[in-house]
Structure formats: structure tokens, C-alpha cells
Amino acid sequence: MFKKDLFKIYKTERTLLILMLLNLLLSIGLFIFAILNLSPGISVLKVGYGDLDGYRDGTWIDMLAFPILAIIFGLFHNLLAIKIFHKRGGGMAKFFVLVTTGLILGTILVLARLLGDA
């Protein structure tokens, strides 16, 4: 099913294919950025921010959420986009991939702010 739908996307929905490739490239960039900034030697890092309590401290293991998110956004969301294309069509799949791309960019922004305030 996925192979046939991916070939159909290639033939008929080039915009969706380009968006899926952009999504994959951005998630690879997020993965590399997150892995390079894990800092296992540091015992305490800023791992989150809340409006009421400010920055939360944690360990570098808590920062593994960012590479995991990169894998989820890059691989699984593209597979979900193919499934959405099969069931709902190209428009809904494009919307899903655009939302995922926004989530990746937001995750990069959050990670960059956490690393800048560490």
C-alpha cells in the first residue's frame, strides 16, 4: 500500500512530495542539532520552561526527548502523511505535513532557547 501510494504521490502530487522531503530534511537537521548538544558531561541542564516556575533543571537524559521527536516527526509523520493521502487525499496530507513542519521548527526554536539559557 505505501509503495503504491508513494508512487502515486510522485506522479500526481509533486508539492506533497517536496513538502515530505522538506519535512524529512528538517527532522534530520533537528536530530543532528539535538544529538550534538546532548552534553552528557554536564550534570544539570535547563530542560523546560514554565510560565509560573521559570526554567526547570534536569539531566542530559531528559534532553533525549528532542532526538526522539526528530525521529517521530521525520519518519512516522511522513508515513502517516502517505496514509492520510490514501484515505483523505492530497489536500489533507499537505496540511498535515505543513503542521508537522511547523512543529519541527517550533521544536528547534525551543531547543535553541533552552541551550542559550543553560
C-alpha positions as CSV (number, residue, x, y, z in Angstrom):
1,M,0.0,0.0,0.0
2,F,2.7,2.5,0.9
3,K,4.8,1.8,-2.1
4,K,1.9,2.2,-4.5
5,D,0.7,5.4,-2.7
6,L,4.2,6.9,-2.7
7,F,4.4,6.3,-6.5
8,K,1.0,7.9,-6.9
9,I,2.2,10.9,-4.9
10,Y,5.3,11.1,-7.1
11,K,3.2,11.1,-10.2
12,T,0.3,13.4,-9.2
13,E,1.2,15.4,-6.1
14,R,4.7,16.8,-6.5
15,T,4.0,19.5,-4.0
16,L,3.2,17.0,-1.3
17,L,6.4,15.0,-2.2
18,I,8.5,18.2,-1.9
19,L,6.9,19.0,1.5
20,M,7.6,15.5,2.7
21,L,11.2,15.8,1.6
22,L,11.5,19.2,3.4
23,N,9.9,17.6,6.5
24,L,12.5,14.8,6.4
25,L,15.4,17.2,5.9
26,L,14.3,19.5,8.7
27,S,13.9,16.5,11.0
28,I,17.4,15.2,10.1
29,G,18.7,18.7,11.0
30,L,16.8,18.7,14.3
31,F,18.2,15.2,15.1
32,I,21.8,16.2,14.4
33,F,21.4,19.5,16.3
34,A,19.9,17.7,19.3
35,I,22.5,14.9,19.3
36,L,25.4,17.4,19.1
37,N,24.0,19.3,22.0
38,L,23.2,16.5,24.4
39,S,26.2,17.3,26.7
40,P,26.4,14.1,28.8
41,G,29.2,15.6,30.9
42,I,27.0,18.3,32.3
43,S,25.1,17.2,35.4
44,V,22.4,19.9,35.4
45,L,20.7,21.4,32.3
46,K,17.8,23.6,31.6
47,V,15.2,21.1,30.2
48,G,12.0,23.0,30.2
49,Y,10.3,26.3,30.8
50,G,7.0,27.1,32.5
51,D,5.3,30.5,33.0
52,L,4.8,30.1,36.7
53,D,8.0,28.4,37.8
54,G,10.5,29.5,35.2
55,Y,13.2,27.2,33.9
56,R,13.3,23.6,35.1
57,D,16.6,21.8,35.7
58,G,17.2,18.2,34.6
59,T,19.8,15.9,33.3
60,W,21.1,15.3,29.8
61,I,18.9,12.2,29.6
62,D,15.8,14.4,29.7
63,M,17.2,16.1,26.5
64,L,16.8,12.8,24.7
65,A,13.2,13.8,24.0
66,F,14.4,16.1,21.2
67,P,16.2,13.4,19.1
68,I,13.2,11.1,19.7
69,L,10.9,13.9,18.5
70,A,13.0,14.3,15.4
71,I,12.6,10.6,14.5
72,I,8.9,10.7,15.1
73,F,8.4,13.9,13.0
74,G,10.7,12.7,10.2
75,L,9.8,9.1,9.7
76,F,6.4,8.4,11.3
77,H,4.7,11.6,10.3
78,N,5.8,11.0,6.6
79,L,4.3,7.5,6.8
80,L,1.2,9.0,8.4
81,A,1.0,11.5,5.5
82,I,1.1,8.7,3.0
83,K,-1.8,7.0,4.9
84,I,-3.7,10.3,5.0
85,F,-3.2,10.7,1.3
86,H,-4.6,7.3,0.7
87,K,-7.7,7.9,2.8
88,R,-8.4,11.7,2.6
89,G,-6.5,13.0,-0.5
90,G,-3.7,15.3,-1.2
91,G,-5.0,18.5,0.4
92,M,-5.4,16.9,3.9
93,A,-1.9,15.3,3.6
94,K,-0.3,18.6,2.6
95,F,-2.0,20.3,5.6
96,F,-0.7,17.5,7.9
97,V,2.9,17.8,6.6
98,L,2.8,21.6,6.9
99,V,1.7,21.3,10.5
100,T,4.4,18.8,11.2
101,T,7.0,21.2,9.6
102,G,5.8,23.9,11.9
103,L,6.2,21.5,14.9
104,I,9.7,20.8,13.8
105,L,10.6,24.5,13.5
106,G,9.0,25.1,16.9
107,T,11.0,22.3,18.5
108,I,14.2,23.7,17.0
109,L,13.3,27.1,18.5
110,V,12.6,25.6,21.9
111,L,15.8,23.6,21.9
112,A,17.8,26.6,20.9
113,R,16.3,28.8,23.6
114,L,16.9,26.1,26.2
115,L,20.5,25.8,25.1
116,G,21.0,29.5,25.1
117,D,19.7,29.9,28.6
118,A,21.7,27.0,30.1
